[in-house]
Amino acid sequence: MKKTCFALAGALVLFSAAARPTQQAAKPAAPAIPVRYEELTAPEFVQAVARSGATCVIPLGILEKHGPHLPLGTDLIDCREVSLRAAAEEYTIVFPPYFVGQIFEAKHQPGTIAYGSRMLLDFLQQTCDELARNGIRKIILVNGHGGNDSLLRYFCQSQLETRRDYAVYLFDPAYDAATEARLAKLRKTTLDGHAGEEETSVMLAHHPDLVHLDRAGAESGEDVKRLAGLKYAYTGIWWYAGQPNHYRGDGSAGDKEFGKALLEAESGLLVEMIRSVKKDTVTLELQKRFFDDAAKPLETKPFIKK
Ligand SMILES: [Zn+2]
């Protein structure tokens, strides 16, 4: 099929060139190269770094229970889908499946892989360092797992610990009012957050073979509020206190159309983010200035707005 298309396209180019000999032939499009890091050859990787504007997306998932009806790798599978869709529209390199993250709160459930806290930071830092050693200057973290939220913000803050010649950006999507309203119309449940309506819908939209909708009601995803008496306090056991089944919401409300809308909305924002990161020169410039000053803080001049 592909070969036929190429042959036909070639014939059309020849025909139009013959018909309009004075016009310049269209510049041939650069050959397609994979977006998936692991599929690139080494020479293609060199091209990919240039074509991506030295950017790379790391979609971060986890291995944890997702109710009685979704796969352990739900977050990983979903955030890779969002990243691959965005990369197909705005070229960037997509890092291989990354399942090292914060998931201590699900250690009581089967299948959880919960690496140690220091290892999580070291592994991500060394991954970024290695990407930078290979020419990547802008690393985009796309988080698919709620348990990583604090870790990844801390990781971004910790990038100021020592001088680096690359920048880390965390995808931080926020929908506009129109998108929120469109999604709200499709949403059926009010309690959600883990393996509920949203995640089940997204998986139904792109990997329905991995969803066992008939099992979604086999466990309760209610918030049982076992720490309701605690005021103005955060404690690590909060999630287990509310969600002992590591399930929040009702996956049986999952719907393919809602999932399609969620995937489109999120990947659309990621496309915008990738474009803005490619254009961004300020972050690296400010990082450099910051590290210069941090090396000699007594010589730091007052900032004067020009
Ligand atoms: Zn999840």
Residues whose N, C-alpha, C, O or C-beta is under 5 A from the ligand:
A	BS01	ZN	T74 D75 G144
